[in-house]
């Protein structure tokens, strides 16, 4: 697919066609590419190349995504943000809702998408999205969208590292702290230092700019100097318009903003002929032209001879500009649907962070548990265990950190980040109301700085985080809903959702390196309802058989309570 197709202006007449079945074929295999001018890297592409082109469907369509696995290891694909209501077995996480697709095998994901907005598809086996297996999924409204605009243009952002993911994880777990690595910023699949796609605007027209961060570690900021942005969608959920200067996207997050072009080109303000993309991380030292890494893209005005900057020559960067801007903040954005915060039936407190273990590793934890999948896909265990055992969460494996939820309960997760860096936490199978942020009490904070405080800049930054007391901010009247929330350091966030989608759903950090280090857990939602309403297709059970993986019983495939054969969880180093 040519790059320009991602920016094609779309007809915005009401969607009146009947629901369709959209067929997409992905031949998933290794590709060897230099994506950032820093050397060839073994990557995972689709149909022999990268980037993987966006997938477009319409609300109510059935997406049939056929995967031919040309790798020498299993693979699987998750539709990030898609509820999979009634099709939990199509969610994609390997050893959670399925066995991976074996090498040299073909499997077709098939599910109805009853949502609209911005989502994305990515590998969910062994963090293969870090190697390039990821692409936007844009779901158009079937009816007329709630806001009028003249066209849509899509920008998606990726961080791209010079080393393969497994090597980075190994260094982080076994040789903490790892060497500081600064990634490149890819925009619509290409290195922003060498090519930035153009936004094409007609004077006086309004455009929906669709923004997706499909990166694995770092955050992106987007702004258009001289323009106001009006946020209208967050993670596939429409909002009341919220006027901001820019949008800050953690890994996995999405926004749609409306931008109205001027009536004519203003020669006195040439900055309006560029947009700005900024890749940054709050856990590594700032360094000129690396963190933050700033790229400017051109804006072309239709029917004009307006000048366009050579964006590679823009070198004057105000490093404090971002601090003065008004950035989109989900707690201050109101949902378009006039829904109040759910009354809470059950609160679950979750402490997230990282710690040392007695095997001389550093791992991430939720409530002192570091995640590891079981030997049987957890969904299959729920469906096959005896009735009397289905609510025994230990049988799904102690490191799956499984929590059983009652059907239709209103759940509040109190996520407490007693840590020095932000964590973008993603919930499968749901979106949730973001109702409150607040500070971790000073007496519950660490008494020392982390090991990464190894230079004056980082020491100063971490001390400011440790000393800062964030205000309590809440929105109970009309809270925004999303599926990925960034929990700031030394803060908590309260999120609420109704357990109305029976299934087995991961809750994990979408910084993939933290997920790989164990920051994940599992919700077993309405197991009795799930067992009555779900039948896994035989072809999915056959994929387990082909790899010698059991597809029934508890975490080790036993029909009782015996978990013999499951590795013992690692032991945390006792607190001093």
C-alpha positions, 0 to 999 in steps of 0.5 A, spaced: 500 500 500 502 506 498 504 511 503 499 516 500 493 512 501 494 513 509 492 520 508 487 519 502 481 524 504 475 519 505 468 520 503 464 522 509 457 521 507 453 517 512 454 510 512 448 506 509 451 500 507 450 493 510 455 490 514 460 487 510 466 481 511 473 484 510 478 479 508 485 481 510 491 476 509 498 477 513 503 472 511 507 474 517 515 472 516 522 475 518 524 481 514 531 484 514 531 492 513 534 498 515 528 502 518 532 508 521 539 509 517 543 505 523 543 498 520 539 492 518 535 489 523 532 482 523 524 484 524 517 481 523 513 484 517 507 482 513 507 480 506 515 481 505 515 488 508 514 493 513 511 497 515 504 493 515 499 498 512 493 500 516 486 496 516 480 500 515 473 497 516 466 499 518 463 499 525 459 492 525 463 489 519 466 482 520 474 482 520 477 476 517 484 476 519 488 470 515 495 469 518 500 465 515 505 464 520 512 464 516 516 464 522 520 459 526 516 460 532 509 461 534 505 467 533 498 471 534 495 477 533 491 482 538 486 487 536 488 492 541 481 496 544 476 491 541 472 488 546 471 481 543 464 480 546 462 473 545 469 471 542 474 471 547 478 466 544 479 471 538 483 476 543 490 473 541 494 473 547 498 467 547 497 462 552 492 466 555 486 466 550 489 461 545 495 457 543 500 460 538 499 459 531 504 454 529 510 455 524 508 454 517 500 454 519 494 458 517 489 461 522 484 466 521 481 470 526 474 472 525 470 477 529 465 482 529 467 489 531 461 493 534 465 499 535 468 505 532 474 509 532 481 508 533 484 501 534 490 497 532 493 490 531 499 487 534 503 481 535 501 478 542 506 472 542 513 473 545 512 481 544 513 480 536 510 487 536 517 490 538 520 487 531 514 490 527 508 486 527 503 492 528 499 496 524 493 501 525 486 499 525 481 504 523 473 503 524 469 508 521 462 510 524 456 506 520 452 512 521 453 519 521 459 521 526 457 526 531 462 531 529 462 534 522 469 535 518 471 535 511 476 529 511 480 524 515 488 523 515 492 518 519 498 519 523 501 513 527 507 513 531 513 507 533 519 507 537 524 503 533 530 500 537 537 498 534 537 492 538 532 486 538 527 486 543 530 479 547 537 482 548 534 488 551 530 484 556 535 480 558 540 486 559 534 489 563 532 483 567 540 480 568 544 486 568 540 492 571 540 498 570 541 496 562 545 501 558 541 507 556 538 506 548 535 512 544 530 509 539 528 513 533 521 515 531 517 512 526 511 516 523 507 512 518 512 507 518 518 511 516 524 514 520 522 521 521 529 524 521 529 522 513 521 522 511 515 526 514 508 525 511 505 531 509 498 533 512 494 536 506 489 541 508 484 545 504 483 552 506 477 553 511 476 546 511 476 542 518 479 535 518 479 529 523 487 527 525 487 520 527 493 519 532 495 512 534 501 510 538 503 503 537 510 504 540 513 499 545 516 503 550 516 511 549 511 516 549 509 521 543 507 528 543 503 531 537 502 539 536 501 543 530 504 550 531 499 556 530 493 551 531 488 549 536 486 542 537 479 539 539 479 532 542 473 528 540 475 521 541 480 517 546 481 510 545 475 509 540 470 513 545 467 519 543 468 525 547 465 532 548 470 537 544 476 539 548 480 544 546 488 543 547 495 545 544 497 538 543 496 531 545 500 526 549 500 519 547 503 513 551 504 507 548 497 504 546 493 510 546 489 513 541 486 520 540 482 523 534 483 531 534 479 536 529 483 541 526 481 547 522 485 550 516 486 558 516 482 561 510 488 563 507 495 562 508 498 567 513 505 569 510 507 573 517 506 566 521 510 561 517 510 556 522 503 554 521 506 550 515 508 544 519 506 540 525 510 537 530 512 530 533 516 529 539 518 522 542 520 522 549 521 518 555 521 520 562 526 514 565 532 516 561 537 522 561 535 528 556 539 529 551 539 534 545 536 531 539 535 524 542 530 525 548 526 529 546 527 527 539 523 532 535 521 532 528 517 537 524 512 534 518 510 539 512 503 541 511 501 542 504 495 547 503 490 545 497 490 549 491 495 554 494 503 556 493 504 556 500 511 555 502 513 548 505 519 548 510 524 543 509 523 540 515 530 537 516 533 544 516 529 546 522 534 546 528 531 552 533 527 548 538 525 551 544 526 545 549 521 548 554 515 549 549 512 543 551 512 545 559 507 551 557 502 548 552 495 545 554 496 538 553 490 533 553 488 530 559 483 524 560 481 526 567 479 533 564 475 530 558 468 529 558 465 523 555 460 524 549 455 519 552 452 523 558 454 517 563 456 518 571 461 514 574 459 507 576 457 506 583 462 501 586 461 494 588 468 491 589 474 495 589 481 491 587 487 495 590 493 494 585 500 496 587 505 496 581 512 497 580 519 493 580 524 489 585 530 485 586 529 477 586 533 472 589 536 469 583 539 476 582 534 478 577 530 485 577 523 484 575 516 488 575 510 486 579 503 487 581 501 486 588 508 482 589 507 477 583 511 477 577 507 474 571 508 468 567 503 464 563 501 457 565 502 451 561 495 451 559 491 457 556 488 460 561 481 461 557 481 453 556 482 452 563 476 456 565 472 452 560 474 445 562 475 445 569 470 441 574 464 446 576 466 446 583 474 448 581 472 454 576 473 459 582 479 457 585 484 462 582 490 458 584 489 453 579 490 458 573 497 458 576 500 463 581 504 467 576 498 468 572 495 472 578 488 471 576 482 474 580 475 472 579 470 477 577 462 476 578 458 477 572 455 485 572 459 487 578 462 494 577 469 494 579 474 499 581 481 498 580 485 502 584 492 502 581 498 505 585 504 506 582 510 506 587 515 507 582 519 512 579 516 512 572 510 512 568 506 505 566 501 505 561 496 500 563 492 496 558 485 492 560 483 487 554 476 486 553 473 493 556 474 500 556 474 503 563 472 510 566 478 514 568 475 517 575 481 520 579 488 521 580 492 523 586 498 522 590 502 516 593 502 518 601 509 520 602 510 515 608 509 510 603 514 512 598 521 509 597 526 511 602 532 511 596 533 513 589 533 507 584 539 504 581 538 508 574 539 515 578 547 514 576 548 521 573 546 528 576 540 529 571 537 523 573 538 524 581 535 531 580 529 528 576 528 522 581 528 527 587 523 531 584 518 526 583 520 523 590 518 530 593 512 532 589 505 531 591 500 531 586 493 534 587 487 530 587 483 531 581 477 527 579 471 526 574 465 523 577 460 526 573 461 525 566 468 521 566 472 519 560 472 512 558 478 509 555 482 502 555 489 504 556 491 509 562 498 512 563 499 512 571 504 517 573 510 516 578 508 516 585 501 517 583 495 513 583 489 512 578 482 510 579 478 506 574 472 503 573 468 498 569 462 493 569 464 486 568 459 485 562 464 481 558 465 474 560 472 472 558 479 471 560 482 478 560 489 481 561 491 487 565 498 489 563 503 495 562 504 496 555 511 498 555 513 491 553 519 491 556 515 491 563 510 486 561 516 482 559 519 483 566 512 481 569 507 487 570 501 483 568 495 480 571 489 476 569 481 477 570 477 471 570 470 474 568 464 471 570 466 464 569 459 461 569 456 465 564 463 464 560 462 456 560 455 456 558 456 461 552 463 459 549 465 454 545 472 454 542 473 452 535 476 446 534 481 449 529 484 452 535 484 446 539 488 443 534 493 448 534 495 446 541 495 439 539 500 440 534 505 443 539 504 438 544 500 443 549 494 441 553 488 444 552 484 442 558 485 442 565 488 447 570 495 450 569 498 444 568 493 440 565 490 436 571 483 436 572 484 437 579 488 441 584 495 438 583 499 443 580 506 439 580 510 440 574 509 448 574 515 452 576 516 455 582 515 462 582 521 466 584 522 469 591 523 477 592 529 479 596 526 481 603 525 489 604 531 491 608 
